[in-house]
Amino acid sequence: MRAAARIGVFGGTFDPIHIGHLRSAEEAREQLGLASVLFIPAADPPHKNRRLTPAVHRLAMTRLATAGHPAFRVSTIEIERGGRSYTVDTLRGLRERLPAGTRLTLLLGLDAFRDIGTWKDYRTLFTLADLAVWSRPPHDIRAPLGLLPVAARRDFCYVRNDKTLRHRTGTHIRFVTVTALDVSASDIRSRLQRGQSIRYLVPSSVERYLSRHRLYRRRHGAS
């Protein structure tokens, strides 16, 4: 019998997408044996308190950045849905769209995972997908159960041999280490506002797109 496809789900504002996003997704794909990774630009993320670049630009940059990688895909599910982009709703929507038996793995960073107790219906989220939490050296996850919200800890057991938290429904949380690349979207935006180079921080196709549309550049007369 053919094994069910394992698909990574990587959501974010991607404002803009950069090499840190791409490299983390690639290393997680390899370590977890994922058939593909879905990049999902958010429409209106509930945890961001700044005005985002219009979705049409963030989607275009994400498509440019992932083009040419046979295992990278882009989904418009959150942009099409509009409104607040809640991960639990996205996972439900993906499960309805994808073939039966597809196994989803939500990819997220350690900082986001620490705040998962503030996410909408986060305990339901654990039943809809596996999670892969990436961290970068020198971080070393020694007590993963302690990272979970207190209310969710009784739903998991820790498998020490493979550093995995197993949920009572059969899903699991794995902790993976990815290359430490000190790149952030906020730094890229700041560099562009100051007129500095972002070469090698984003794919060249994204750099050209940013230049063509003059995104993130300070307007004349702005303080």
N, C-alpha and C positions, 0 to 999 in steps of 0.2 A: 504494500500500500504506500502511495506517495505521501511523504511528510508534508504537513501543513506549512505554507510559506510564513516566514517570520519577517515582519516589516517594522522598521523603526519609524517612530513618529517624532519629529523634531519641530516644535512650534517656537515662534519668537516674533519680535517686531521686525527683525532684520533691517534695521534703520541706521546704517546699511549693513548688509551681510558682509562678512569679512573672512579672512583666512582662518581665524580661530574657530569660527562656526564650522567651516568646511573640514578642517583637519580633525576636530573633535568628532564630527559625524563619521568621517572615514575610519578613524581608529575604533570607534564603537561598533561600526559595521563589521570590521574585521574580527574584533574580539568576541562579538556575540553571534557571528555567523548569520547576519541578517541578509535576506535576499535583496532588499532595497531600503532606502531611507526616504520618507516623505517629509519635505520641508514645507511647513505651513505658516505663511505670514499671517499674523493676527490682524483682525479688523479693529477691535477696540479692547486691548488688554486691560483687565481691571486693576492691575497693580502698577500701572504707569501713570505718573502724575504730570506728564508733559504732553504737549501737542505733537502728534506723530506726523511724519511725512506722509502725504496721501498714499493710500494703499496701491494705487496704480503704479507708482514709482517703486515701492518696496517689492511688489510682485515682479515687476520687470527685472529688477536687479537680482532677485533670487533666481529667476529663470536663467539669466545670463551666467550667474556664478556656478550653477549646477549643470549647465549645458555641457555635453561631451562626456559626462560620467555615466556609464551604463547602469549604475545602481541608484543614482540620485533622481528623485522625482519631485515635482512641486504640486501641491494641492491648494485649491482656492476655496476649500470648504468653509473656512471661517469668514473670508471676505464675502462669499456668496450669502452666507447666513446673516451677516451684518450684526449690529448691536455688540454687546459685550461678548468677548471671546473667552468662554469658559471651557477648560480642557475636558471636563467630564462630558459636556455636550458634543464636543468634537469627536471624542472616542466613540460615543454612541453613534454618531453620524457615520463614522468610518466603518464601524461594524455592520451597518445597514448597507453600505455601498460595496464593500469588499466581499469576495467569495467566502462562503461558509467555511469555517476551519482556519481562516487566516489568523495568525497570532500576532498581536500588536505589542510593541515594546516602546514605551514612552521614554524618550531620551531627554535628560535634563541635568543641569549642573548642580553641584553640591549646595550652593547658596539658595537656589530655587527650592531644592528639596527640603532644606531646613525650614522654609516658610510654608510647606505644603498644608499645614494645619489651618491656614487662612484661605485655602482654595475652596471653591464651591463643591459641596458633596464629596470631599476628598476621600472619605472612606469607601464610597461607591467606586471612585476612580481606581482603587486597588483591585477591584473585582473585574474591571474591564480590560486591563492590559498589564503586562509585565512592566517593570520600571528598570531603567539602567541609569544610574547616577554616576556622573563622571566628576573626578577631581583631578587636580594637577599637583605634581610634586611641589613642596614637600609634604602635602597633606597625606595622612595615612589614617584610614577609617579603622579604628580599633574597637569601638562599641556601637555598631550600627543600630541596635535596638533603641539606644538612647537618642538617636536622631529623629525617631518617629514621635508624632504627637502622643501624649499619654493615653488618650482614648483609643488609639489604634494598636497599641503594643500587644494587647492580648490576642489580636487576630493573627500574629506572626510568630514564627519560631526561627531561630538562627541556626543555619547550617555552617559550622565553622570551617569545614574543609574547603568550601568554595566561596566563602564570604558572601553568602546569600541569605536573604530573609524570605521565608516561604509563608505565603498567606494561606489561610484556612480553605480558600476556594481553589487553590492550586496555582495561582499566579505567584510571581516572585519578584524580589528587588535585588539586583546585582550592582555591585560597586566596581567601577572600572577606573583605571588611571590612564589619562591621556597626556600628550606632550604639553608642557607648559609654554604657551605662547601668550606673551603679555600684550594682547591686542584687545581693544574694546571699541564698540561703536561710538561711545561718547567721545573718546579720544580722537577718532577719525573725524567726527563732526567738528570738534574744536580745531583740529589741524586745518580743515578746509575753511573754517571761518577766519583763521589767521593767514590764509593763503599759503600754507605749507604743503609739502609733498605727502601723498599717501601711497606712493608707489611701493609695491610689495606687501602692503597691508590688506589690500583687496585684490581680487582678480583684475587683470588688465581690462577686461570687458566692462566690469563694474566701474573702474576708474574712468573709462571713456564715457560711460553713461552719466556719471556724476558731473563730469566736465561739460558735457553737451547740454545738460539740463540745469547746470549751475546750482545744484542742490547743496544746501547747508552753507552756502557762501553768504557772508555778511552783506546786507544791502547798503548802498551808499547812504550815508547820513544816519545809519543806525548806531545806537550807542552800545 
